[in-house]
């Protein structure tokens, strides 16, 4: 069973890492907007190419650069974790709001993973850091909400809760390994030239 303290540290670390990656990505995006000849620091080769990703339509799906979402949302995650470490107790509505946020983030990164792999044909390392942070944030906030009955008392004792409680680390690992396998398969023609 999870406790609030490990969750709190997970939120602090995940929020900080996600915020840092989003902020750096936003700075890179601003520099690219100011100077079309600018080569982002995360453009390393034809596959790991932030510039290609940043210049795509998918990089501004709401009409502004996607990293603004991370710069706005990750501080909430970080502050929630810091509050828990300080002894704060949040109302059910707050946890459901956080659940909505991490759920939407998971849907968005799932879409962005697909777009990066199969439409844009390039990867952004900073974006991948955000992907790697959102997966465990979603899982552990969901597990916490299930265990504390935020979705209703029946969900707290349900089979999904037991599976997530018993296999949480494996679930995160499998999701991340699936994404790595998709990356490896999609760009195998490039990776194979490096060996």
C-alpha positions as CSV (number, residue, x, y, z in Angstrom):
1,X,0.0,0.0,0.0
2,X,1.3,3.4,-0.9
3,X,1.8,6.1,1.7
4,X,1.6,9.8,1.3
5,X,5.4,10.4,1.9
6,X,6.7,8.4,-1.1
7,X,4.0,9.9,-3.3
8,X,4.9,13.4,-2.1
9,X,8.6,12.8,-3.0
10,X,7.5,11.4,-6.4
11,X,5.4,14.5,-7.0
12,X,8.2,16.8,-6.0
13,X,10.8,15.0,-8.2
14,X,8.5,14.4,-11.1
15,X,7.2,18.0,-11.0
16,X,10.7,19.4,-10.8
17,X,12.1,17.3,-13.6
18,X,9.0,17.9,-15.8
19,X,9.2,21.7,-15.1
20,X,13.0,21.8,-15.9
21,X,12.5,19.9,-19.2
22,X,9.5,22.1,-20.2
23,X,11.3,25.3,-19.3
24,X,14.4,24.4,-21.3
25,X,12.2,23.3,-24.2
26,X,10.3,26.6,-24.1
27,X,13.6,28.6,-24.1
28,X,14.8,26.6,-27.1
29,X,11.5,27.2,-28.8
30,X,11.7,31.0,-28.2
31,X,15.3,31.1,-29.5
32,X,14.2,29.2,-32.6
33,X,11.3,31.6,-33.1
34,X,13.7,34.6,-32.8
35,X,16.3,33.1,-35.2
36,X,15.2,30.6,-37.9
37,X,18.9,29.6,-38.3
38,X,19.2,28.7,-34.6
39,X,19.9,25.0,-34.0
40,X,18.4,23.8,-30.7
41,X,20.8,22.1,-28.2
42,X,18.7,19.0,-28.4
43,X,19.0,18.6,-32.2
44,X,21.7,16.0,-32.2
45,X,21.1,14.0,-35.4
46,X,18.3,13.3,-37.9
47,X,16.3,11.3,-35.3
48,X,17.0,13.2,-32.1
49,X,16.0,16.6,-33.6
50,X,14.1,19.0,-31.5
51,X,14.1,21.6,-34.3
52,X,12.1,19.2,-36.5
53,X,9.6,18.6,-33.7
54,X,9.4,22.3,-32.7
55,X,8.6,23.4,-36.2
56,X,5.8,20.9,-36.7
57,X,2.1,21.8,-36.3
58,X,1.8,19.3,-33.5
59,X,4.2,21.4,-31.4
60,X,1.5,24.0,-30.9
61,X,-1.7,22.1,-30.8
62,X,-3.6,24.7,-28.8
63,X,-2.2,27.7,-30.7
64,X,0.8,28.2,-28.4
65,X,4.0,26.2,-27.8
66,X,3.2,23.0,-26.0
67,X,6.0,23.5,-23.4
68,X,3.8,26.3,-21.9
69,X,1.5,23.5,-20.7
70,X,4.3,21.9,-18.8
71,X,5.6,25.2,-17.4
72,X,2.1,25.9,-16.1
73,X,1.2,22.4,-14.9
74,X,4.4,20.9,-13.4
75,X,4.6,23.6,-10.7
76,X,1.2,22.4,-9.4
77,X,2.5,18.9,-9.2
78,X,5.7,20.1,-7.4
79,X,3.7,22.3,-5.0
80,X,1.3,19.4,-4.2
81,X,4.2,17.2,-3.3
82,X,5.9,19.9,-1.2
83,X,2.6,20.5,0.5
84,X,2.2,16.8,1.4
85,X,5.8,16.8,2.7
86,X,4.9,19.8,4.9
87,X,1.8,17.9,6.3
88,X,-0.9,19.4,4.1
89,X,-4.1,17.4,3.6
90,X,-6.0,18.0,0.3
91,X,-9.7,17.7,-0.2
92,X,-11.2,15.0,-2.5
93,X,-12.0,17.6,-5.1
94,X,-8.3,18.6,-5.2
95,X,-7.2,15.0,-5.8
96,X,-9.8,14.6,-8.5
97,X,-8.6,17.8,-10.2
98,X,-5.0,16.5,-10.0
99,X,-6.2,13.2,-11.5
100,X,-7.9,15.1,-14.3
101,X,-4.6,16.9,-15.0
102,X,-2.4,13.9,-15.0
103,X,-5.0,12.0,-17.1
104,X,-5.1,14.7,-19.7
105,X,-1.3,14.8,-19.7
106,X,-1.1,11.1,-20.3
107,X,-3.5,11.4,-23.3
108,X,-1.6,14.3,-24.7
109,X,1.8,12.6,-24.4
110,X,0.3,9.4,-25.9
111,X,-0.8,11.4,-28.9
112,X,2.6,13.2,-29.1
113,X,4.5,9.9,-28.9
114,X,2.4,8.7,-31.9
115,X,2.9,12.0,-33.8
116,X,6.7,12.0,-33.1
117,X,7.2,8.5,-34.3
118,X,4.8,8.2,-37.2
119,X,4.0,11.7,-38.5
120,X,7.0,14.0,-37.7
121,X,9.6,11.2,-37.9
122,X,11.9,12.8,-35.2
123,X,12.3,12.8,-31.5
124,X,12.8,15.6,-29.0
125,X,15.0,14.5,-26.0
126,X,13.4,17.1,-23.7
127,X,9.9,15.9,-24.7
128,X,10.9,12.4,-24.0
129,X,11.9,13.4,-20.5
130,X,8.4,14.8,-20.0
131,X,6.9,11.6,-21.4
132,X,9.0,9.6,-18.9
133,X,7.8,11.8,-16.0
134,X,4.1,11.8,-16.9
135,X,3.7,8.0,-17.0
136,X,4.6,7.4,-13.3
137,X,2.9,10.6,-12.2
138,X,-0.3,9.4,-13.7
139,X,0.1,5.9,-12.3
140,X,0.9,7.0,-8.7
141,X,-1.8,9.7,-8.5
142,X,-4.3,7.2,-9.8
143,X,-3.2,4.6,-7.3
144,X,-3.4,7.1,-4.5
145,X,-6.9,8.1,-5.5
146,X,-8.0,4.5,-5.8
147,X,-6.6,3.5,-2.4
148,X,-8.2,6.5,-0.7
149,X,-11.6,6.1,-2.4
150,X,-11.5,9.3,-4.3
151,X,-13.4,7.5,-7.1
152,X,-15.8,5.9,-4.7
153,X,-15.4,3.2,-2.0
154,X,-15.9,0.3,-4.4
155,X,-12.9,1.3,-6.5
156,X,-10.7,1.4,-3.4
157,X,-11.0,-2.4,-3.0
158,X,-11.3,-3.3,-6.7
159,X,-9.0,-5.6,-8.8
160,X,-7.5,-2.6,-10.6
161,X,-6.3,-1.2,-7.3
162,X,-4.8,-4.5,-6.2
163,X,-3.0,-4.9,-9.5
164,X,-1.6,-1.4,-9.5
165,X,-0.6,-1.7,-5.8
166,X,1.2,-5.0,-6.3
167,X,2.7,-4.3,-9.7
168,X,3.1,-0.5,-9.8
169,X,6.8,-0.5,-10.6
170,X,6.4,-3.2,-13.3
171,X,3.5,-1.3,-14.9
172,X,5.7,1.9,-15.2
173,X,8.6,-0.1,-16.5
174,X,6.5,-2.0,-19.1
175,X,5.0,1.2,-20.4
176,X,8.4,2.9,-20.8
177,X,9.9,-0.2,-22.4
178,X,7.1,-0.4,-24.9
179,X,7.8,3.2,-25.9
180,X,11.5,2.5,-26.2
181,X,10.7,-0.6,-28.3
182,X,8.5,1.5,-30.6
183,X,11.3,4.1,-30.9
184,X,13.8,1.3,-31.7
185,X,11.6,-0.3,-34.3
186,X,10.6,3.0,-35.9
187,X,14.1,4.3,-36.3
188,X,15.9,1.0,-36.6
189,X,17.2,1.9,-40.1
190,X,19.0,4.9,-38.6
191,X,20.2,3.2,-35.3
192,X,21.6,0.2,-37.2
193,X,23.9,2.5,-39.2
194,X,25.6,3.5,-35.9
195,X,26.7,0.1,-34.9
